[in-house]
Amino acid sequence: MTRLTAAALLAPALAALGACGAGDGGAEGAAGVGDPYFPEAGNGGYDVGHYGLTLAYDPGRPRLTGTAVITARATRELTAFDLDLVGLTVGEVSVDGRAARWRRAGQELTVRPARPLARGAVFRTTVAYAGVPRTLTDPDGSEEGWLRTPDGAVALGEPTGSATWFPGSHHPSDKAAYDIEVTVPKGHQAVSNGELTSERTAGDRTVLTWRAREPVAPYVVTVAVGRFTVTRSTVTGLRDRPGLPSYVAVVPSEVPAARPVLARIPAVLRWEEGLFGPYPFSSTGAVVARRGLVGYALETQNRPVFPGAPDTTTLVHELAHQWYGDSVTPRTWRDMWLNEGFATYAEWLWAEEHGGDSAQETFDALYRTDADAGLWAFPPARPSDAAHISDSPVYERGAMVLHRVRRAVGDTRFRAILRGWATAHRHGNADTADFTRYVERAAPGTDFGAVWADWLYGEGKPKGG
């Protein structure tokens, strides 16, 4: 995510709805994975492997109708399990084709299948739902979830706004593949993750189908509905992705300003691949929504979403997230600096290699800030609370941690660490402890004690920048 005014955070309150009856007791999956900042996000007892979402959205009403088919594997015996869903009205629920009992309580949709699920069993849950999706206001005043526009909507989900438009396990630790079919009025587009596999118009409706084959964390899933100027092209010169498809969708009012910046996507990807290793996904692109939609850009997988035409620095940041955040995804929201520190440091490296300040000069300028400045409010690896996981210590001080690692190991080894880290956890999850172990193993004999103690975990402004 790139902060323009404030970053997207989870809304503190979730609406409760009534439900069909379901008994209590039995081997139930946990309602939440115990995230240190968002304990109700995600669900225990199963791992999702695939979402099949069939959606229809009419901006004129504006109503969303959906069917979610969720394929998962039970990690324990289950007589009941939970799905996250904020708002919307549930019509029917079935598990493996048999009607299931269910109930609603806050963000939890508890499903009780007709038969218990054995540990290791792969099962398919189908949920039919409809309603007007919600926009959530986060603790810092920014918005996420289903964001209406004059001619459509954009779904943005960091940290868990994705639960406003489809049921599932909405935590970054539960990544899955997606097939998303969206029906919209003729003349509109629907843009999502992965590749567009079909587009057909019949009467006054257009149906578009998207497939994301590589695992996607729920918070970087998107659907953008509206009237866009679409550019399809191919990115050449990447190491393992010859002819990488690119799909760029821009609201017409932003085309003149966005065109020259987005034309740099191939060059930025080639440069980042040289630093971070092979590009991790099967397509790229961008969505440029209307200016002022939200106060941040978001690294939605394959094609980041920008509120208005981005500048080159923002483009570099969001594309770097494809490696750090989208492919290597934080295990919990406490590990947010592994996303934002890396993407911010990518900005520093781009400037250093393209006629701007060196990374050392950027580091020094930040270090000169007063000890009571927000930069030093908390350590990158320990945000003070959920409302501050996207504050300056996570971004800039997180990048400063990486610069201290670079100074400790030298440029050659540091670049090997950047590539190796992205490779070691490709399409997976990692936390801060994984990172510190990785760095120590990659540079045996180097003393990182002060880097970790003072810069990563230390309170206040470290001494001796």
N, C-alpha and C positions, 0 to 999 in steps of 0.2 A: 504494500500500500504506500502511496505517496500522499502525505498530508498537505492539503492546500489551505484549509482553515482548521480542521479537526479530523481525527480518524474515526472510523466506524467502530462502535462497541456494542455489546449486547444490551438490549433494553432490560432494566431491572425487574419489570413486572410483566407477567404473561397472563393473558385472559383465560379464565376457566369456563368450560362449557359442560352442559349436561351430557349424558350418554346412555347408551343401552346398558343393561345390567350385566355384571360379570362378578362371579364370586371371588373371594379372597382365598389366600392360602396356596400351598403347593410350591414347586420350585420355580420361582419367578426371577426373571432377569432384573438386574438393578436399573432403577430409574436415574441414570446418569453414570458417568465413568469416574466421577470424583475429581474432576479438574480443579486445581487450586483456586481458580478465579470464577469458573462457571461450572459448579459441581453437578447441575442438572443436565448439562449438555451431553449428548450421546447417550448410549444405553449399554448395559451389561448383559452378558449371556449369549451374545452372538456377534458375528462379524459379517458385515454386508459385502457381497462381491459384485453386485450389479443392481442398478436402478433402471427400470423401464418406465419412463414418464410419458403419458399421453395427455396433452394439455390443449385447451381451447380458451382463447382470450379475446374478448370483444371490448376494445377501449371505450366504446360508446356507452357501455352499461355501468361500470366496468366490472365484469364478472369473470372469474376463472373457474373452469371446470376441469377436473383432473382425475386420472386413474394412475396410481403408482403400483408397479409390480416390483417388489423388493426381494431379491434372491440373496439368502444369507446362510451361514453355517452356524449351527448351535455349538457353543463352546462349553455347554453344560446341559444337563437334562432340563427341559423347560415345560412347565405347564402354563406359563404366561410370560409375556415379554412386553417391553414398552417401545413405542416410537415417539419421536419428538414431532409435534405439530402445533403451531401457534395460530389460533383462530380457525376460520373455515369450518364447514359443516361436513361431518362424515356421514356417508350414506350407507355403504356396505363394506364389510371386511371379511376376507376369506383367507384361509391358510391351506395351501396345496389343494385348492379347489373346493374345500369344504367350508361352509359358513362358520365364522368364529364369533364368539361373544366379545364385546369390547366396552370400554368405558373411557370417559374423558375426565381429567383433573389437571387444570393448568395447562402446561405444555405437553403433558404426558397422555398419549393414547395407549392404553393398556389393552393388549390383545390376548385372548384366551382361546387357543386352538381347540378344535373338537377332540383331538388326541394329543397327548404329551409328545414333545419332540425329544428324541434321543440325542445324547451328546454326540457331536460329529455329524448329525443329520443336516443335509442341505434342504432348505424349505423355502417356499415361495409365498409371500404375503401380498395380497391384492387389496388396495384401499381405494374406494371411490369417494370423491369429495368435491366440494364446490363452495363458492362464496366470493366475497370481495376481500382479496388479500390485504394484509396490514403493512403499513410502514411503521417501523419501530423507532422510537427516539432513545438514543443511547445516554448513558450517564453524563457524557461530556456535551450533550446537546446535538450531536450529529445524528444522521438518519441512516437506516439500512433496512433490508427486507425488500418488500415489493414497492418500488418507487414509481408513482404514476407520472407520465409525461403528457403533453397536450395531445399526442397521437398514439400513445401506447404506454409502455412501462419498461423499467429496467430492474432486474432482480440482482441485488448485491447482498452478500451474506457474511461479512466478517464482523463479529465472530460467528454468530449462529442465525443470522437473518434468513438463511435458506429454509429454516423451519416454517417460515410464513407462507411458502408456496408449494412444498411437498413434504410428506411424512418420511421420516427416516431416522438415522442415527447421526445427529448433527454435531459431530466433534471431529477435529482434524485427525485424530488417531484412527478413524474408521474410513479409509479411502476405498473407492469403488469405481468400476466402469459405469458409463451412462449411455443410454439411448433415449433421446428426447425428441418427441414429435409434438409440434405446436401448430394448431390451426388458428389462423388470423384472418381478418377481412382482406379481400382482394385489394392489392395495392400496398399492403403492408409487408414487411419482412419480420422474421423471427430469427435472431442470431443467438447461437449457443456455443458450447465448447466442442472441441474436436473437429470433425469434418462433416460438411453438408452432404448427406448421402442421397437425398431426394428432395425435389420441389415440384409440386403439382398444383394446378388451379382448376377448380371445378365450380362453375356458377360464381357466386360472390365470395368464395372462401379459397384461401391458399393454405396448403399443408406443407410444412418444412420439417425434415427429419435430420437430426444431428447425432453423430456417434463419437464418443470419447473412449478410445480403447485403453489408453493408459490410465492408471488409477488417479482419481480426482478427490481431493478433500472437499466436503460439502461447502465450505465457506468460499471456495473459488469456482463454484458452479454458477452459471449465469444464464438468463434468458433476457434478451433485449427485443422488445416489440415496437415497431414504429415504421416510419417512412425513411429509409436510409439510401444514400448513394453508395452502392456496393462496388468494390474493386477486387477482382480476383487476379492473382498473379502467382509466380513461382519464384522462390528464393533459391539461388544457385550458390555453389561454392562452399556449402557446409560439408563437414567431414563424412558423416554417416547418413545424411539426409539429402540425397540428390533430388533436386526438383521438389523442395519442400513447399506444399500448398500454402498460400497466404490468402486470407479472406478478411477484408477491411470494410467496415460499415460505418458511415459517417452521416450524421444529420446534415441535410443540405446547407443549413446556415453556417456550418463550421468547415465546409469543404475548402474554401480558399485558404484559410489559416492552417488547416490540418494537413493538407496535401504535401507540402514540402517537408514537413517533419516526418510524416508516416512513410514517405519515400525512402527514409533512412533505415527502416526496419531491417532490410537485408544487410546493410553495412554494420549496424549495431549487433545483429546476431552473429555475423562472422567474427567481429571483434570479441564478443563475449565468449564465443565458442573457443577462441584461442586462449582465453584465460581460464574458463570454467570447465572445459571439456565438451564432449559432443552434446548438441542440443537434445533435450530429453523427450521431445514430443513430436507427433506426426503432422502437425500443422502449426501455423502462426497467424498473426493478424492483429486486429484491434477493433474496438467499438468506441466511437466518439459520440457521446450523447450531448444533449443540449447543455450549454454553459449554465452553471449554477445548480445543476441537478443535485449534487452533493458537494462537500468540501474536500474530497479526496479522490484520487485515482485508485483503482484496485486491480491486483494482479490475477484477475480471473483467467483460469488455465487456457492456454493456447492463444487467447486474445484479450488482453487487458482492456478494462473500461476506463475511459477518460471523460470527465465532465467538461467538455469544451476541448478545443485543440490543445494538445500538450506541447511543451517545449522539449528539446532534445534531452535535457537532463532527466526529465520525468520519464521519457521513453526508455532511456538507459536503465533507470531504476526498476520500472515495471517489467521489462524484459529480463533483467537479472533475476527477478523473482521466479521466473520459469525454472531456473535451477534451484534457487534458495527460497523455499516457501512452497512452491507448487510440486516440484519433484522431491526435494528433501523437505519434508513438512514437519513442523514442530509437534512433538509428542503431546505437549500441553500448552496452554496459552501463557504459561510462565516463560516459555522458551521463545517468545516472540522476537527477541533480539537476533536469533539465528535467521529470521527472515529479514528484518529491517536493518540490522547492522551490516549484513552482507550486501544488500541492495544499495544502501547508502555508501558503502565503501566502493561499490562499482562506480557510483557517480564520481568519487574522488579519483579513481584510476582513469576513468574516461577523461576527466579534465587534465590530469597529469600527462596523458598521452596525446592530447588534442589541443595543446597550446594554452592550457589554463594553469592554475596553481598546482604545484606538486601536492601529493598526499601529505607530505610533511608540513608544508605551508598551511594546508587546511587544518591539520591536527593542531599546529601551533596557535592558529587564530582562535580555535575553540578553547584551547587550554588557557588562553589569556582571559577568558570570561571570569567574572567574579565568583568567589567560592559559594555565594548564596544564590547563584543563577540556577534556573530550572534544570540545566544540563547535569547538575550534581545532586539533584533531589533524591535519587535512589540509584542503586547499582543496576546495570542492564539485566542481570540475571535474576533480580528480585524486585520487580515492579511493586509499588506500594499497595495497589489494589486493582480491581478490574477496570476502574475508570482511567487508569494511567498506563495501560499496557502499550499504548502508542505515543507516549510522550518522548521528549527529546533524549532522555537517557537511553531509551531502547534504540533509537535511530543513531544519533550522532555519537553518543558515548559507546554504543555497540560497535560502531565503525572504528572508534578510537582503540577499542580492545583489539580489533584485527590489525590495526596499524602497529600496536605494540608487539603483537605476535610477529609481524613482518620484520620489525626492527630486531627482534630476538633471533630470528632464524636466517635472515637475509632474503633477498628477492627471489633467488632461484628456488630455494626450498619453500618459500611462502607460496609461490605460484603452484608448486606441486601440491601443497596443502589445499589450495582452492579447488584444484581439479580433483584431487583424491577424495576430499570430503563429499563433493557432489556425486562422485562415482560410487563411493562406499555405501551411501544411503539412497541411491537412485530409486525413485518411486516408492520410498518408504517414509518412516518417521524417525526422528532423532531428538534428543534433548541436550541440554548444556553439558551434562556429564559425559555424554557420548563425544561431544566435540572436544572437550579438554583432554579426554583419553586419546582421541585420535591425534591431536596435535602433539602430545607428549611422545606417542609412539612414532610419529613421523619425524621428530627431531630429537632422537635420544641424546641424553647428555646436556640438553639445554634446560636451564633453570627458568621455569615459568611461574615460580611461586609468587613473585610480586605482581605479575600480570593478572593472575587469577585473583589473588587476595585484594589487591588495591583497585584494579580497573574493572574486573568482571563482577566481583562480589562486595567490594569495599564501599562503605558509606562515605559520602562527602567527596570533596575534590582530592584526588591523589596528589601526593607530593612528588616533585621532581618529574614534570611531564616529559 
